[in-house]
């Protein structure tokens, strides 16, 4: 039996650049949601977002390279560098035909595409190189170019569940022997399209999002990247590398309900969770923490709470459930990856990250949503759920590596 | 072993399985000066447009009106394919049916229109009906909602191997018993935005002439196709009509810049070798080439085929079906559907537009086709800019 383990992590987020900064902020309940400076938000009702502030491409890239990469790819490339460094893996000493790249993509290079369109719209000659990074696979291909990866390569694009599914597939291809090493995760930048899109659906809260709170009104968008180096456990052991966690398994399902709203009873999400449990071979009772999708929309948080009750029954009330989107916003294509990096906090530091901004209990959402950071030592298996437009659900199970 | 038991298509060469089959046997071109949409670029005004498709033949008009063409092509072809397979989605199987979609760029028209509304009128100009169509997984969602399919649902958007990844994932779902049937669709749409984009990168041409001396880029196209996959044993048990088997698939990649093909050939050679080795088929009866009439890819694929087959390379017919309809990134399922039909009907498709082969392109490209032949195996190459490669072997099921 081959076990996929995470041995390197890189994070760029609105609450800190670098995984240590990210974990410190999560454990302290820091909020990254505030005014958006990347573009003009006047005229919109929900104007806040979790922007990666103080990110200067010049600190990381030559001007030429920065020009070819969208902001999304830049955030991803910085997370990649940290993840590689952190893993201690010497790429020159591994068989790179066995190195795969599996990335989840949301809006990708759309921000660059918007600049192109704006130039065209204003009758200026647009810069064609802005479109080079438009393809969803741009970051995947860039990572392969940077690392010399020659193995399986794929880009998952299921909107808000993309990078959670990517991590699941990364684990699966190691279990199946399709690869020995995988670079996985996701990246997302704020864009005018997604920002105004969620506003047009009246799905953006005017204040920082309040997942599971009775007064919740919608999401706060976010951006960032989380990249993981995954390898077969035996290889990590050989090079004396203690893994952060094992990717135990994952499950997918579809609501077949509505293009933007989840099935209210939670049956779709429940099916994904059950499928993940059976795929990973863990016992229901082992799951000690759930990092929920918890967007802060009335519909999502109710459907998700219902799903957890469907799967866990009475014991649902004893499992801490939190939404780290209360701190980092909804990072769309990077949501699953950023949240996987948050979900393992109990395994690494023995701390459960909180749902900040949670003040008013909702009688319909009556689980334990962890309003304050809490001791989580003793937890060895965690679940992260992701829900996307169109009812694309993903459940990912991570556990302490033996 | 995985079987293909249903086919549906919305293609520039015609809508429906019967029409795309006829286009193969009669070598009909689907490329023409843009009609309905008046698409044009400074260096091209011919496109592979879907012309005869009436959404209302498949989808209730009130629903179709809200869908992008990207979604319509995928859903309509899925409806045709499912009907063709004889399967019906019901309470017994809706959780055990999966959906896997491949798309290169999804609905660029929706994204463009939505953003244009914002540019023109600010917040008031943004249309909430359009926004959901801007996500890549919207087609897969429409398919699931239309049929009530609740099993695994995934969308890959990975340049020219998007559909090939969907095929891969579907086969894995079936092998692992995570699904009993999988609907695999590949779809992309033409739009003013995508034409402007490709054209400003200088990639477009007015004519498809793969391997020809005068080739100078591809004709941009659109379309959607769906195949129904299931385990061969199950298909036989329910006495389904099996088109062919997916015998094997090989993946490889090489580091290459985002808009460049793998000039080292490594990924192309490796993916072909892996697929052939797994299939136990040293020499396929023909190769469905990735060639898309660009200077770069047609030459590199020829060299890679030479490298893999050595002296035998000249004896293998290499047919570029993209010469019939043009090129779009998510066309992998359409190419698989065409290859499955070729295999069943014993037709090796003609490479259209090839008059004077480039000296560097010296294989048998079936310029004199279509040819009738008994076909037991087809190798389908898909080589993407950025350096990703897939090769699939389809085999006859006797």
Contacts between the chains, C-beta under 8 A, distances in Angstrom:
chain1	res1	chain2	res2	distance
A	42	B	122	8.0
A	43	B	122	4.7
A	43	B	123	3.8
A	43	B	124	7.4
A	44	B	123	5.0
A	68	B	258	7.9
A	97	B	252	7.5
A	97	B	270	7.5
A	101	B	253	7.9
A	105	B	136	8.0
A	105	B	157	6.5
A	110	B	111	7.2
A	113	B	111	7.7
A	113	B	197	7.9
A	114	B	115	6.1
A	116	B	197	7.7
A	117	B	112	7.0
A	117	B	115	5.9
A	117	B	116	7.4
A	117	B	119	7.3
A	117	B	193	7.6
A	118	B	119	6.6
A	120	B	196	7.1
A	121	B	116	7.2
A	121	B	119	5.1
A	126	B	200	6.6
A	128	B	200	4.3
A	128	B	201	5.3
A	128	B	202	7.7
A	131	B	197	4.9
A	131	B	200	6.7
A	131	B	201	6.1
A	132	B	201	7.5
A	132	B	258	5.4
A	132	B	259	5.9
A	133	B	258	7.0
A	134	B	105	7.7
A	134	B	197	6.8
A	135	B	104	7.3
A	135	B	105	7.4
A	135	B	157	7.8
A	135	B	159	5.6
A	135	B	258	6.7
A	135	B	386	7.5
A	136	B	136	6.6
A	136	B	157	3.7
A	136	B	158	6.8
A	137	B	157	6.9
A	137	B	158	4.4
A	137	B	159	4.8
A	137	B	258	7.9
A	137	B	384	7.8
A	137	B	386	5.9
A	137	B	388	7.4
A	138	B	258	5.6
A	138	B	386	7.9
A	140	B	158	6.8
A	140	B	386	7.8
A	141	B	159	7.6
A	141	B	256	7.4
A	141	B	257	7.9
A	141	B	258	5.2
A	141	B	386	3.7
A	141	B	387	6.7
A	141	B	388	7.5
A	142	B	258	7.1
A	144	B	253	6.0
A	144	B	255	5.4
A	144	B	386	7.7
A	144	B	387	6.6
A	145	B	255	4.5
A	145	B	256	7.0
A	145	B	257	6.7
A	145	B	387	7.8
A	147	B	255	7.9
A	148	B	255	5.4
A	149	B	253	6.7
A	149	B	255	7.1
A	150	B	252	6.7
A	150	B	253	5.6
A	150	B	254	5.9
A	150	B	255	7.4
A	150	B	266	7.0
A	150	B	267	7.1
A	150	B	270	7.8
A	151	B	251	7.9
A	151	B	252	7.6
A	151	B	253	6.6
A	152	B	251	5.0
A	152	B	253	7.4
A	153	B	158	7.2
A	153	B	251	7.4
A	153	B	253	4.4
A	153	B	387	7.8
A	153	B	388	4.9
A	154	B	156	6.1
A	154	B	158	5.5
A	154	B	165	4.9
A	155	B	156	6.4
A	155	B	157	5.7
A	155	B	158	4.1
A	156	B	154	6.6
A	156	B	155	7.2
A	156	B	156	6.1
A	156	B	157	7.9
A	157	B	103	7.6
A	157	B	106	7.6
A	157	B	135	7.9
A	157	B	136	3.7
A	157	B	137	6.3
A	157	B	155	5.1
A	157	B	156	6.7
A	157	B	157	3.7
A	158	B	136	7.4
A	158	B	137	4.3
A	158	B	140	7.6
A	158	B	153	7.4
A	158	B	154	6.1
A	158	B	155	5.2
A	159	B	135	4.3
A	159	B	136	7.1
A	159	B	137	5.3
A	165	B	154	6.4
A	169	B	169	7.9
A	172	B	172	7.5
A	176	B	172	7.9
A	192	B	115	6.9
A	192	B	118	6.3
A	193	B	111	6.3
A	193	B	114	6.2
A	193	B	115	5.2
A	193	B	118	7.5
A	193	B	134	6.6
A	196	B	114	7.8
A	196	B	118	5.1
A	196	B	123	6.5
A	196	B	126	4.7
A	197	B	114	6.6
A	197	B	126	6.9
A	197	B	128	8.0
A	197	B	131	3.9
A	197	B	134	6.7
A	198	B	131	7.8
A	199	B	123	6.7
A	199	B	126	7.0
A	200	B	123	8.0
A	200	B	126	4.1
A	200	B	127	6.7
A	200	B	128	4.1
A	200	B	131	5.6
A	201	B	128	5.0
A	201	B	131	6.3
A	202	B	128	7.8
A	251	B	152	7.9
A	252	B	151	7.9
A	252	B	152	3.9
A	252	B	153	6.2
A	252	B	154	6.3
A	253	B	95	7.8
A	253	B	150	6.1
A	253	B	151	6.7
A	253	B	152	6.6
A	253	B	153	7.1
A	254	B	99	6.8
A	254	B	140	7.7
A	254	B	141	7.4
A	254	B	144	4.4
A	254	B	149	6.4
A	254	B	150	5.5
A	254	B	151	6.8
A	254	B	152	7.4
A	254	B	153	3.7
A	255	B	144	7.5
A	255	B	150	7.1
A	256	B	94	7.4
A	256	B	144	4.4
A	256	B	145	5.3
A	256	B	147	7.4
A	256	B	148	4.8
A	256	B	149	5.6
A	256	B	150	5.1
A	257	B	145	6.9
A	258	B	145	7.2
A	259	B	132	4.5
A	259	B	138	6.7
A	259	B	141	5.7
A	259	B	142	7.4
A	259	B	145	7.2
A	260	B	132	5.3
A	267	B	150	8.0
A	268	B	150	6.5
A	271	B	95	6.5
A	271	B	150	6.5
A	275	B	152	7.7
A	275	B	178	7.3
A	279	B	178	7.9
A	388	B	135	7.7
A	388	B	137	6.4
A	389	B	132	6.0
A	389	B	135	5.2
A	389	B	137	6.8
A	389	B	138	7.0
A	389	B	141	6.8
A	390	B	132	7.8
A	390	B	135	7.2
A	390	B	137	5.3
A	390	B	138	6.0
A	390	B	140	6.6
A	390	B	141	2.5
A	390	B	142	7.7
A	390	B	144	7.2
A	390	B	145	7.8
A	390	B	153	7.7
A	391	B	141	6.4
A	391	B	144	6.8
A	391	B	145	7.7
A	391	B	153	7.7
A	392	B	137	5.5
A	392	B	140	7.2
A	392	B	141	6.8
A	392	B	153	5.2
A	392	B	154	7.6
A	392	B	155	7.8
